[in-house]
């Protein structure tokens, strides 16, 4: 049995297991006992690809504007005129590094002659209010270092880029795939930007973007290696061009972006902490069991149920709502079929509760009730507040 150490609630064992310690206690403990190894130094969320609330695979993707999240949480695909793709969560990982999952991009139908404005990229977006400590826009602006594990079916050069969305400026570096179908660790350091600051809000201020294919619109310029405004320089030197080969693929895991000029070991977080960080941007109610309860509430009228969902974390912003499948409102032992669901009281930032309204018929006003899926483990009930 491991010896327990410290005097924090829910003791921590010497093997580093945080046990059932509360989220706040974990953070306080790590900060106090590891002053050099501060928590959440990784700006990337879900860089180990472990959380996939939307599902583990999406196929037939032919376009993805502005970086649409598919499968693995917070990991987005940006795609235009670059073939047809499948995105999936996989168990193929670099050996002995502690990872259990990876993200795979697979070209199922190639585009042998990409258009000038075509591209295929992987990206994650960041809120400006989470980046203020980088001190961009001042003489003390910190450098940023990206590191990740990658495996590609093709060799060649791809591009790792930081895109400042507040100021429309970009900085990029070429990185090489040296050996096909082999896990390789890559590290790239970018200079800080002393001229421009990030907005201090919950909007999209910065992207980390990996370019795997592009046309001349983004690659005809001369490589600069500094912050610049030219679109034509963003992917200069890229020759990997995954989109030109059917069954071309790339795997990613261990994606990290941190302040400083060196890459530290990947910051593994407990599963529940990682999940909560993802739920700020996307929340789905688990319907893996049939008749799963979603919200408690009351019958407002013969045709309307009103309930409340208490969210595990605050949503970043007003969410979009996606629901499909079969639902019941149950009251006093009677099930009322739901013909439509909607949300209200959902405008604003840092939302902790969402009101659900379900259209039914034949109910008695004033009775307590709850919303549940109708023997439908595939029913979807999703709130999306992604950047």
N, C-alpha and C positions, 0 to 999 in steps of 0.2 A: 504494500500500500504506500502510495506517495505521501510524504510528509507535508502537512499543510503549513503555509507560511503566511505572515502578515496578520493583521487584525481587521481587515475589511470585511463587510458582510459577505456571506457565502464564500468562505476561504478559498484561496487559490492554491493549487498543488504545484510542486516544484517542476513538473513537466510542462508548465505554462498553461494548463487547462483553466479557463476562466469560469468553468462550471455554470451555475445559474445566476451569476452575479448580474445585477441590473445594468442597463446600458450606461447610466451615468457613473456608477461605481467602477465599471471596467475602465472607462476613460480616465477617471481620477487616479485609479491605481497605476495604469500604464504610465501616465504623465509623471507621477510622483516617483515611481521606481525605475523609470527609464528616461532620465532627463535628456539624454542625447538622442533617444529613439522616440520622438514625439509621435503620437497617433495621428492618423489621417494626413500624413505628409503626401500621400498619393492623391493628386487632383482627380485622377480617373476613378470613376465609381464602377464596381463590378469588373475590374480588370482581370480577375481570374475566371470570368465567364461562367460563374456558378449559378447565377440567378436568371431564370428564363420564364417570367410570369406569362408571357404571351403564348408560350408553347416552344417546342424544341426545334421546329423546322418550318420554313416557309419556302415554297417553290414557285416557279413561273414568274419571277420578278423581272420585268422589262423596263421599269422606270421607278425612280425613288427620288422625289424632289426634296431638296434641302436636308437630306440625311434622315431617312425614315427608319425607325427602329423596327427590326425584324428579329423574332426569336429572342436572343439573349438581351437582357435589359441594358439600356443606356448605350448599346452598341448599334450604330446607325450605318446604313448603306446609302450612298449617294450614287445614282446611276442614271445615265442618259445615253441612248443610242450606242449601247455597248453590249448587246446580246441579251441572253436570258440567264437568270441566276437562281440558285437555291442557297439559302442561308440556313445553317443548322448548328445546334450545340452538339459537340462530339466529345468522346473520351480519349481521343488520340492526343497525348500530351508529351512534353519533353521528360525523359526519364530522370527520376531522382530529384526533381525540383519542387515537389509538393503540390503540383497542380492536378486537379481531377477532371477539369473540363477545358475545352477549347471552342473557338468559334471558327466555322468553316464557310468559305465562299466558294461555290462551285459553278462554273460556266457550263450550262446544259445545252445552250445553242450559241454558237460563236458569232462574232461580228468581225469578219476578216478585213473589212475596210472601214474603220471607225471614222465618223464625220469630224469636222474641225472642232465642233463644240462637244463632242462625246467624251464621257469619262466614266470611270468606275473607281470609287474610293470608299474607304472605311473611315468613320469619324465618331468622335464624341464631343458634345457641346457643354460649355461651362457657364454658370451664372457669374456675372461680374462681381457680385457682393462676396463671392467666395475667393476672389483673386486679389483683393486689396492689399494683402500682406506682401505681394510680389513687388509693390512700390513702383509699378510701371508709371511712366510720366515724370519720374524724378531721377536725379543723378545716382540714386541708390537702387535702381531697378535691378532685380535679381535675374540671373540666368535661369533657364529651365532645361531639365534633362529628361528626355523620354527614353524608356527602355522597354523591351518586349521580346517575347519568343515568337518566331515565325517559321513556318514550313511551307514551301511553295513547290508546285510541280514543275515550274520553269525557273531557270536562272536568268539573271539580268538585274538592271537597276530600277528601283522604285523610289518614290519620294515620300519623305516624312515632313509634314508642314504644320506650322502654327498659323492660324488665320484669325487676326484681330477683327472681329465683326463690328465693333464700335467705331473703328477708325479706317476700315477697309484697307488694311495693310497686311503683308504676308512675309513669312520667312520660312525657307525650306532647305532641306539637305538631301542629297542623294545617298541611298543605302543599297548595297548589293546583296542579292541572293547568290551565294557562292556555290552551293551544292543542292541540286534538286531533291525534293522529297526527304529532306533532312532538317530536323529542328536546329535553328541557329538563334543565338541571342544577339540583339542589336541594341546599340546605345547611341543616341544623338543628343548633342547639347546646342541650345539656341541662346544667343545673347539676349539680355533683357532690353526692353524698349524704353529709353530715357525720354522720348519725345511725346509719347501719347499714353494717357491713362485709361483704365477701364471704368465704365459706368458702375456706380455702386447701387446696383439693383438686381432684380431676379431675372433679368433678360439675358439673352445669349451674347456674351462678350468675346469668348475665345473658343476656337475649335482645335483639337488635335486631329489631323487628317492624314491618312496614308493613301497615296495615289498608286493604283495598280494598272492603270491604263488611261490614255487620254489622246485627244486630237490636238491639232496645231494651235487652237485658240489658247491653250494653257501651256504649251511647250515650245513655241517657236522662238521665244526670247532667249537671252543669254543668262545663264545661271549667275546669281549674285551672292547668295549666302548671307544677305543682310535684310532687314526689314525694308519692304518696298511696296509700291502700289500696282505694279504692272501685272495684269492677268496672264500675259504670255510667258512670264518667268516662273509661274507657280510650280510647274512640273517639268522644268527644263532638264533634259538629260534622261528622262524616263524612257526605257526601252523594254521593260518587262512585258507590257501589253497582254495581260491575261485574257482579255476579251477576244483575242483573235484565234483561240484554240478551244474547241469543244472538250470538255472534261478538265480543262485547266482549273486548278484550285489553289487556295491558300488557307492555312490555318494560323490562328493567332491565340495567344494566351499570355498571362503575366504582363499586361500592359500597364505601365506606370509613367506618370508625369509628375516631377517634383522640382522644387526650388533647388538651385545649386548647379555645380558643374560636373558632378559625378553621380552615377546611379547607385543607389543603395539596394539591398536585397528587397525583393517584392514584399509589400506590406499585406500579409494575410490578415483578414478580419474574420471574426466569428460569423457563421452563416446568418444568424438573425440580425446582426448589425448591418451586414451587407444588404440583406433584404430590406430593412427599414430605409436605408439610404436610397435604394431603388424606388421604394414606394412613395417617395416625395414626388416622383415624376410619373409614376404609373401604378395604379392600384386595381387589382382584380380580386373579386371574391372567389374563394376556392369552392368550386362546385364539383369536385372530384367524387363526392358521394351524392346519392340521389336524395331528393327532398331536403337539400341543404338550406338552412335558414339564413336569410340575407339581412332582413331589417325588421325591427319591432315597431309597431305603431297602432293606428286605430282606423276604423271605418268612418270616413268623413261624411260620406253620403252613400246612397245605394249603388253609386257607380265609381266611387273613388276611395282608394286606400292611401293614407299618408304615413310614411315611416321615416326613420332616421338611421343612417349608417354612421357609426363612430369610427373614424379612420385611425389606423395605427400611428401615423405620422401626419404632419401638416402637408397638404398639397402645395406645390410651388405656386400655382396660379389657378384661375378658373379652368376647370377641366372640360374636355369633350367627353361625351357619354356614348358608350357602345354596348348594346345589349342584343342578344339573340337567343333563341331557344324557347322553351316552355316553362311558364311560372304559374304558381298558385298564390293567392292570398287565403290564409286559413284563419277562421274566426269561429269560436265556439264549436269546433269539431266539424265545421262545414268548409269545403274548399271551393273557392271562386276562381275561375280561370281568368288569367290576366291577358288582356288583348293588347296592352301597350304599357311601357314604362318610360318615365322621364325623371329628370332631376330638377330641383329648384334650390334656392338659397345657396347657389354655387358660384357666385361671382365674387372675386377678390383674390387675395393672396393668403398663404398660410392657413388654408381651410382645414378645420379639424372634424367637421361633420357635414354631411350631405343629406338633404331631404329627398326622399324617393316618393314618387307619385305613380300609382298603378291604377289603370282603368279596368274596372270589373263590372258586374251587373248583379242585381238581385240581393245585395247585402243590406244589413240593418245598421243605420248610422249610429255612432256612439259606442259600438262594441270594440274591444281590443282585438288586435289581429297581428299576424306577421307574414312577411313575404318569404317564399321559399321556391326553389326550383321544383318543377313538376316531373319528378322521376327522370330528370334529364341531366346527366353528369357532364354533358357538353354545353350546357347553357352558359352564356357569357354575360358578365356584368362588370364592365370595365370603366375606369375613370382615367383619362389621359391628360397629364399636365406637362408633357415633354417640352423642351425648348424648341 
